[in-house]
Amino acid sequence: MNYTLHQLEVFLKVAEKQSITKASEELFLTQPAVSIQLKNFQDQFSIPLTEVVGRKLYVTDFGKEIAHAAQNILNEVHAINYRSLFYEGNLAGRLTISIVSTAKYVMPYFLADFIRTNSGVELSMDVTNKAKVVQALESNKVDFAMVSVLPKQLRVKRVELMENKLYLVGGTKHEVGRSRSIHKFFEKLPLIYREQGSATRMAMESYIKRNKLPSPKKIELTSNEAVKQAV
C-alpha cells in the first residue's frame, strides 16, 4: 500500500460527512479533487470503503474501521508536530471551540491576535445553537465556548465579554407608532423564531410570556441569514 496523509484526511472527512460535496467544502477543495483522492485511496483496497445507494453515500463497515485507523494515524502525526513545536518553545496543540451562531460575528476578532501569535495552534470552531454548545461543554468535548446565556447549574469558569442586546426589527412596511398598542401589533404580524434550543428564541418566548403578548403566528428558521432574508 502506498497511501498519503492527504488521502487519509480526505477519506476521513468524506466518512465523517458522508458526502463528497460537504467534504470538499470543509477541505476547501473542488469536488473532482476529492473524488480523485477518494478513488486513489479506494484502489489500494479490494473491499469497498463506501457505497452509493440512490444519491446518498454510505460508509461500509470496513470503511468505518479504516476511518478509525486513519483518525489514529493523523492524531499521531499531529502529536509529532505539536511535540516538535513545544520543544522549540512554541505553544502548540488543538483548540476546540463551540459557539452560538450570533457569536460567529465577534469570535474571530477575539481569536485573530492569538492565532497570529501562536501559529502552532490548530483551531476547530463549531457554530451551532445554544443547546448543542451547552451539551458540548457538559460532555467536555470542547475547550472553550461562547454563548449568551449559560445554565446556572453548569459548573465552568466564565468570563463576561460584552452585552448582547436583542431588538425587535421588521420590514419597512410595518411601522409601530408610539401611540399604537404593541399588543395589537403582535396580534396582526407573524414573528420569526429561531429553532428550539436557540438562546434568542428562549429570550423571545420569555419576554412574550412575561409581558402577556399575543403571538398567534410563528415562522421558525434555523439560521440568522434566513431570518434576515425573511424580514
CYANA upper distance limits for C-alpha pairs under 8 A (distance plus 0.5 A):
  1 MET  CA     44 GLN  CA      6.60
  2 ASN  CA     44 GLN  CA      8.13
  3 TYR  CA      7 GLN  CA      6.96
  3 TYR  CA      8 LEU  CA      8.03
  3 TYR  CA     41 PHE  CA      6.86
  3 TYR  CA     44 GLN  CA      8.21
  4 THR  CA      8 LEU  CA      7.00
  5 LEU  CA      9 GLU  CA      6.75
  5 LEU  CA     74 LEU  CA      7.91
  6 HIS  CA     10 VAL  CA      6.69
  7 GLN  CA     11 PHE  CA      6.55
  7 GLN  CA     37 GLN  CA      6.25
  7 GLN  CA     38 LEU  CA      7.37
  7 GLN  CA     40 ASN  CA      8.43
  7 GLN  CA     41 PHE  CA      6.68
  8 LEU  CA     12 LEU  CA      6.46
  8 LEU  CA     41 PHE  CA      8.38
  8 LEU  CA     67 ALA  CA      8.48
  8 LEU  CA     70 ALA  CA      6.25
  8 LEU  CA     74 LEU  CA      8.27
  9 GLU  CA     13 LYS  CA      6.71
  9 GLU  CA     70 ALA  CA      8.16
  9 GLU  CA     74 LEU  CA      8.17
 10 VAL  CA     14 VAL  CA      6.72
 10 VAL  CA     23 ALA  CA      8.00
 10 VAL  CA     27 LEU  CA      8.19
 10 VAL  CA     34 VAL  CA      7.12
 10 VAL  CA     37 GLN  CA      7.46
 10 VAL  CA     38 LEU  CA      7.39
 11 PHE  CA     15 ALA  CA      6.52
 11 PHE  CA     37 GLN  CA      8.42
 11 PHE  CA     38 LEU  CA      6.52
 11 PHE  CA     41 PHE  CA      8.21
 11 PHE  CA     67 ALA  CA      7.69
 12 LEU  CA     16 GLU  CA      6.58
 12 LEU  CA     67 ALA  CA      5.96
 12 LEU  CA     70 ALA  CA      7.28
 12 LEU  CA     71 GLN  CA      7.55
 13 LYS  CA     17 LYS  CA      6.59
 13 LYS  CA     23 ALA  CA      5.99
 13 LYS  CA     27 LEU  CA      8.44
 14 VAL  CA     18 GLN  CA      5.78
 14 VAL  CA     19 SER  CA      6.20
 14 VAL  CA     20 ILE  CA      6.29
 14 VAL  CA     22 LYS  CA      8.31
 14 VAL  CA     23 ALA  CA      5.76
 15 ALA  CA     19 SER  CA      8.14
 15 ALA  CA     58 TYR  CA      8.41
 15 ALA  CA     59 VAL  CA      6.60
 15 ALA  CA     63 GLY  CA      8.34
 15 ALA  CA     64 LYS  CA      7.94
 15 ALA  CA     67 ALA  CA      7.34
 17 LYS  CA     22 LYS  CA      6.82
 17 LYS  CA     23 ALA  CA      6.64
 18 GLN  CA     22 LYS  CA      8.49
 18 GLN  CA     23 ALA  CA      8.43
 18 GLN  CA     56 LYS  CA      8.31
 18 GLN  CA     57 LEU  CA      6.09
 18 GLN  CA     58 TYR  CA      6.52
 18 GLN  CA     59 VAL  CA      7.52
 19 SER  CA     23 ALA  CA      6.57
 19 SER  CA     56 LYS  CA      8.02
 19 SER  CA     57 LEU  CA      6.59
 20 ILE  CA     24 SER  CA      6.49
 20 ILE  CA     31 GLN  CA      6.92
 20 ILE  CA     34 VAL  CA      7.24
 20 ILE  CA     35 SER  CA      7.52
 21 THR  CA     25 GLU  CA      6.89
 21 THR  CA     31 GLN  CA      6.48
 22 LYS  CA     26 GLU  CA      6.90
 23 ALA  CA     27 LEU  CA      6.57
 23 ALA  CA     34 VAL  CA      8.21
 24 SER  CA     28 PHE  CA      6.24
 24 SER  CA     29 LEU  CA      5.35
 24 SER  CA     30 THR  CA      6.22
 24 SER  CA     31 GLN  CA      6.01
 24 SER  CA     34 VAL  CA      6.64
 25 GLU  CA     29 LEU  CA      6.97
 25 GLU  CA     30 THR  CA      8.14
 29 LEU  CA     33 ALA  CA      6.85
 29 LEU  CA     34 VAL  CA      7.21
 30 THR  CA     34 VAL  CA      6.99
 31 GLN  CA     35 SER  CA      6.63
 32 PRO  CA     36 ILE  CA      6.60
 33 ALA  CA     37 GLN  CA      6.83
 34 VAL  CA     38 LEU  CA      6.55
 35 SER  CA     39 LYS  CA      6.60
 36 ILE  CA     40 ASN  CA      6.64
 37 GLN  CA     41 PHE  CA      6.64
 38 LEU  CA     42 GLN  CA      6.58
 39 LYS  CA     43 ASP  CA      6.55
 40 ASN  CA     44 GLN  CA      7.60
 41 PHE  CA     45 PHE  CA      8.17
 42 GLN  CA     46 SER  CA      8.46
 42 GLN  CA     48 PRO  CA      7.49
 42 GLN  CA     49 LEU  CA      7.07
 47 ILE  CA     62 PHE  CA      7.88
 48 PRO  CA     60 THR  CA      7.51
 48 PRO  CA     62 PHE  CA      7.89
 48 PRO  CA     63 GLY  CA      7.62
 49 LEU  CA     59 VAL  CA      6.57
 49 LEU  CA     60 THR  CA      6.01
 49 LEU  CA     61 ASP  CA      8.34
 49 LEU  CA     62 PHE  CA      6.58
 49 LEU  CA     63 GLY  CA      4.51
 49 LEU  CA     64 LYS  CA      8.18
 49 LEU  CA     66 ILE  CA      8.39
 50 THR  CA     57 LEU  CA      7.30
 50 THR  CA     58 TYR  CA      6.03
 50 THR  CA     59 VAL  CA      4.82
 50 THR  CA     60 THR  CA      5.76
 50 THR  CA     63 GLY  CA      6.80
 51 GLU  CA     57 LEU  CA      6.32
 51 GLU  CA     58 TYR  CA      5.79
 51 GLU  CA     59 VAL  CA      6.87
 51 GLU  CA     60 THR  CA      7.29
 52 VAL  CA     56 LYS  CA      6.04
 52 VAL  CA     57 LEU  CA      4.96
 52 VAL  CA     58 TYR  CA      6.54
 53 VAL  CA     57 LEU  CA      6.99
 53 VAL  CA     58 TYR  CA      7.93
 59 VAL  CA     63 GLY  CA      6.02
 59 VAL  CA     64 LYS  CA      6.76
 60 THR  CA     64 LYS  CA      6.70
 61 ASP  CA     65 GLU  CA      7.01
 62 PHE  CA     66 ILE  CA      6.85
 63 GLY  CA     67 ALA  CA      6.53
 64 LYS  CA     68 HIS  CA      6.70
 65 GLU  CA     69 ALA  CA      6.79
 66 ILE  CA     70 ALA  CA      6.48
 67 ALA  CA     71 GLN  CA      6.66
 68 HIS  CA     72 ASN  CA      6.96
 69 ALA  CA     73 ILE  CA      6.77
 70 ALA  CA     74 LEU  CA      6.66
 71 GLN  CA     75 ASN  CA      6.55
 72 ASN  CA     76 GLU  CA      6.83
 73 ILE  CA     77 VAL  CA      6.83
 74 LEU  CA     78 HIS  CA      6.65
 75 ASN  CA     79 ALA  CA      6.61
 76 GLU  CA     80 ILE  CA      6.77
 77 VAL  CA     81 ASN  CA      6.97
 78 HIS  CA     82 TYR  CA      6.62
 79 ALA  CA     83 ARG  CA      6.59
 79 ALA  CA     93 GLY  CA      8.40
 80 ILE  CA     84 SER  CA      6.73
 81 ASN  CA     85 LEU  CA      6.81
 82 TYR  CA     86 PHE  CA      6.53
 82 TYR  CA     92 ALA  CA      5.74
 82 TYR  CA     93 GLY  CA      6.17
 82 TYR  CA    120 GLY  CA      7.65
 83 ARG  CA     87 TYR  CA      6.71
 83 ARG  CA     92 ALA  CA      8.33
 84 SER  CA     88 GLU  CA      6.89
 85 LEU  CA     89 GLY  CA      7.00
 85 LEU  CA     90 ASN  CA      5.76
 85 LEU  CA     91 LEU  CA      7.51
 85 LEU  CA     92 ALA  CA      6.70
 85 LEU  CA    120 GLY  CA      7.23
 86 PHE  CA     90 ASN  CA      5.58
 86 PHE  CA     91 LEU  CA      6.60
 86 PHE  CA     92 ALA  CA      6.75
 90 ASN  CA    118 ASN  CA      7.71
 90 ASN  CA    120 GLY  CA      7.45
 91 LEU  CA    118 ASN  CA      6.59
 91 LEU  CA    120 GLY  CA      6.68
 91 LEU  CA    121 VAL  CA      7.27
 92 ALA  CA    118 ASN  CA      7.75
 92 ALA  CA    119 SER  CA      8.21
 92 ALA  CA    120 GLY  CA      4.94
 92 ALA  CA    121 VAL  CA      5.15
 92 ALA  CA    122 GLU  CA      8.18
 93 GLY  CA    120 GLY  CA      7.14
 93 GLY  CA    121 VAL  CA      5.45
 93 GLY  CA    122 GLU  CA      6.68
 94 ARG  CA    121 VAL  CA      6.19
 94 ARG  CA    122 GLU  CA      5.22
 94 ARG  CA    123 LEU  CA      6.48
 94 ARG  CA    124 SER  CA      7.84
 95 LEU  CA    121 VAL  CA      7.23
 95 LEU  CA    122 GLU  CA      6.54
 95 LEU  CA    123 LEU  CA      5.41
 95 LEU  CA    124 SER  CA      6.64
 95 LEU  CA    142 VAL  CA      8.49
 95 LEU  CA    143 ASP  CA      6.97
 96 THR  CA    123 LEU  CA      6.63
 96 THR  CA    124 SER  CA      5.33
 96 THR  CA    125 MET  CA      6.43
 96 THR  CA    141 LYS  CA      8.44
 96 THR  CA    142 VAL  CA      5.56
 96 THR  CA    143 ASP  CA      5.82
 96 THR  CA    144 PHE  CA      7.20
 97 ILE  CA    123 LEU  CA      8.21
 97 ILE  CA    124 SER  CA      6.72
 97 ILE  CA    125 MET  CA      5.20
 97 ILE  CA    126 ASP  CA      6.82
 97 ILE  CA    142 VAL  CA      6.05
 97 ILE  CA    143 ASP  CA      6.40
 97 ILE  CA    144 PHE  CA      5.38
 97 ILE  CA    145 ALA  CA      5.90
 97 ILE  CA    146 MET  CA      8.43
 98 SER  CA    125 MET  CA      6.14
 98 SER  CA    126 ASP  CA      5.22
 98 SER  CA    127 VAL  CA      6.60
 98 SER  CA    128 THR  CA      7.85
 98 SER  CA    133 VAL  CA      6.15
 98 SER  CA    136 ALA  CA      7.89
 98 SER  CA    142 VAL  CA      7.05
 98 SER  CA    144 PHE  CA      7.11
 98 SER  CA    145 ALA  CA      5.25
 98 SER  CA    146 MET  CA      7.12
 99 ILE  CA    103 ALA  CA      6.54
 99 ILE  CA    104 LYS  CA      7.53
 99 ILE  CA    125 MET  CA      7.83
 99 ILE  CA    126 ASP  CA      6.74
 99 ILE  CA    127 VAL  CA      5.62
 99 ILE  CA    128 THR  CA      6.80
 99 ILE  CA    129 ASN  CA      8.06
 99 ILE  CA    130 LYS  CA      8.22
 99 ILE  CA    133 VAL  CA      6.74
 99 ILE  CA    145 ALA  CA      5.88
 99 ILE  CA    146 MET  CA      5.15
 99 ILE  CA    147 VAL  CA      6.66
100 VAL  CA    104 LYS  CA      7.65
100 VAL  CA    127 VAL  CA      6.15
100 VAL  CA    128 THR  CA      5.61
100 VAL  CA    129 ASN  CA      5.42
100 VAL  CA    130 LYS  CA      6.07
100 VAL  CA    133 VAL  CA      7.32
100 VAL  CA    146 MET  CA      6.96
100 VAL  CA    147 VAL  CA      6.14
100 VAL  CA    148 SER  CA      8.42
101 SER  CA    127 VAL  CA      6.02
101 SER  CA    128 THR  CA      6.13
101 SER  CA    129 ASN  CA      6.74
101 SER  CA    223 SER  CA      8.06
101 SER  CA    224 ASN  CA      7.87
102 THR  CA    224 ASN  CA      8.10
103 ALA  CA    107 MET  CA      6.29
103 ALA  CA    146 MET  CA      7.20
103 ALA  CA    147 VAL  CA      7.73
104 LYS  CA    108 PRO  CA      7.47
104 LYS  CA    127 VAL  CA      7.48
106 VAL  CA    110 PHE  CA      7.38
107 MET  CA    111 LEU  CA      6.80
108 PRO  CA    112 ALA  CA      6.22
109 TYR  CA    113 ASP  CA      8.36
110 PHE  CA    114 PHE  CA      8.33
111 LEU  CA    115 ILE  CA      6.59
112 ALA  CA    116 ARG  CA      6.59
113 ASP  CA    117 THR  CA      6.53
114 PHE  CA    118 ASN  CA      6.51
115 ILE  CA    119 SER  CA      6.37
115 ILE  CA    121 VAL  CA      7.30
128 THR  CA    132 LYS  CA      7.02
128 THR  CA    133 VAL  CA      7.26
129 ASN  CA    133 VAL  CA      6.85
129 ASN  CA    197 GLY  CA      6.79
129 ASN  CA    198 SER  CA      5.69
129 ASN  CA    199 ALA  CA      7.93
130 LYS  CA    134 VAL  CA      6.63
130 LYS  CA    147 VAL  CA      6.94
130 LYS  CA    197 GLY  CA      6.38
130 LYS  CA    198 SER  CA      5.74
130 LYS  CA    199 ALA  CA      6.18
131 ALA  CA    135 GLN  CA      6.67
131 ALA  CA    197 GLY  CA      5.30
131 ALA  CA    198 SER  CA      7.18
131 ALA  CA    199 ALA  CA      8.49
132 LYS  CA    136 ALA  CA      6.61
132 LYS  CA    197 GLY  CA      8.20
133 VAL  CA    137 LEU  CA      6.87
133 VAL  CA    145 ALA  CA      7.28
133 VAL  CA    146 MET  CA      8.44
133 VAL  CA    147 VAL  CA      8.04
134 VAL  CA    138 GLU  CA      6.64
134 VAL  CA    150 LEU  CA      8.04
135 GLN  CA    139 SER  CA      6.68
136 ALA  CA    140 ASN  CA      6.57
136 ALA  CA    141 LYS  CA      5.67
136 ALA  CA    142 VAL  CA      6.61
137 LEU  CA    141 LYS  CA      6.76
137 LEU  CA    142 VAL  CA      6.56
137 LEU  CA    143 ASP  CA      8.43
137 LEU  CA    144 PHE  CA      8.29
137 LEU  CA    145 ALA  CA      7.72
138 GLU  CA    154 LEU  CA      7.95
148 SER  CA    164 ASN  CA      7.27
148 SER  CA    199 ALA  CA      7.37
149 VAL  CA    199 ALA  CA      7.34
150 LEU  CA    154 LEU  CA      7.74
166 LEU  CA    200 THR  CA      8.46
169 VAL  CA    231 VAL  CA      8.35
170 GLY  CA    174 HIS  CA      6.90
170 GLY  CA    231 VAL  CA      6.22
171 GLY  CA    231 VAL  CA      6.04
176 VAL  CA    180 ARG  CA      6.93
176 VAL  CA    182 ILE  CA      8.13
176 VAL  CA    185 PHE  CA      7.81
180 ARG  CA    184 LYS  CA      8.21
180 ARG  CA    185 PHE  CA      8.19
181 SER  CA    185 PHE  CA      6.96
182 ILE  CA    186 PHE  CA      6.76
183 HIS  CA    187 GLU  CA      6.77
183 HIS  CA    213 LEU  CA      6.41
183 HIS  CA    214 PRO  CA      7.05
184 LYS  CA    188 LYS  CA      7.08
185 PHE  CA    189 LEU  CA      7.03
186 PHE  CA    190 PRO  CA      7.92
186 PHE  CA    191 LEU  CA      8.42
186 PHE  CA    213 LEU  CA      7.49
186 PHE  CA    214 PRO  CA      6.40
186 PHE  CA    215 SER  CA      6.65
187 GLU  CA    214 PRO  CA      6.20
187 GLU  CA    215 SER  CA      6.84
187 GLU  CA    216 PRO  CA      7.12
189 LEU  CA    217 LYS  CA      7.66
190 PRO  CA    215 SER  CA      7.79
190 PRO  CA    216 PRO  CA      7.72
190 PRO  CA    217 LYS  CA      5.03
190 PRO  CA    218 LYS  CA      5.91
190 PRO  CA    219 ILE  CA      7.35
191 LEU  CA    215 SER  CA      7.66
191 LEU  CA    217 LYS  CA      6.87
191 LEU  CA    218 LYS  CA      5.68
191 LEU  CA    219 ILE  CA      6.66
192 ILE  CA    218 LYS  CA      6.48
192 ILE  CA    219 ILE  CA      5.17
192 ILE  CA    220 GLU  CA      6.38
192 ILE  CA    221 LEU  CA      7.62
192 ILE  CA    227 VAL  CA      7.47
193 TYR  CA    201 ARG  CA      6.40
193 TYR  CA    218 LYS  CA      7.28
193 TYR  CA    219 ILE  CA      6.38
193 TYR  CA    220 GLU  CA      5.24
193 TYR  CA    221 LEU  CA      6.73
194 ARG  CA    198 SER  CA      6.65
194 ARG  CA    200 THR  CA      7.34
194 ARG  CA    201 ARG  CA      5.94
194 ARG  CA    220 GLU  CA      6.06
194 ARG  CA    221 LEU  CA      5.65
194 ARG  CA    222 THR  CA      6.00
194 ARG  CA    223 SER  CA      7.53
194 ARG  CA    224 ASN  CA      8.47
194 ARG  CA    227 VAL  CA      8.48
195 GLU  CA    201 ARG  CA      7.49
195 GLU  CA    220 GLU  CA      6.50
195 GLU  CA    221 LEU  CA      6.58
195 GLU  CA    222 THR  CA      5.82
196 GLN  CA    201 ARG  CA      7.55
197 GLY  CA    201 ARG  CA      7.99
197 GLY  CA    202 MET  CA      8.00
198 SER  CA    202 MET  CA      6.89
199 ALA  CA    203 ALA  CA      6.67
200 THR  CA    204 MET  CA      6.73
201 ARG  CA    205 GLU  CA      6.60
202 MET  CA    206 SER  CA      6.54
203 ALA  CA    207 TYR  CA      6.65
204 MET  CA    208 ILE  CA      6.66
205 GLU  CA    209 LYS  CA      6.55
206 SER  CA    210 ARG  CA      6.47
207 TYR  CA    211 ASN  CA      6.62
208 ILE  CA    212 LYS  CA      6.27
208 ILE  CA    213 LEU  CA      5.54
208 ILE  CA    214 PRO  CA      7.90
208 ILE  CA    215 SER  CA      8.25
209 LYS  CA    213 LEU  CA      7.02
221 LEU  CA    226 ALA  CA      6.93
221 LEU  CA    227 VAL  CA      6.91
222 THR  CA    226 ALA  CA      7.70
223 SER  CA    227 VAL  CA      6.94
224 ASN  CA    228 LYS  CA      6.73
225 GLU  CA    229 GLN  CA      6.89
226 ALA  CA    230 ALA  CA      6.64
227 VAL  CA    231 VAL  CA      6.75
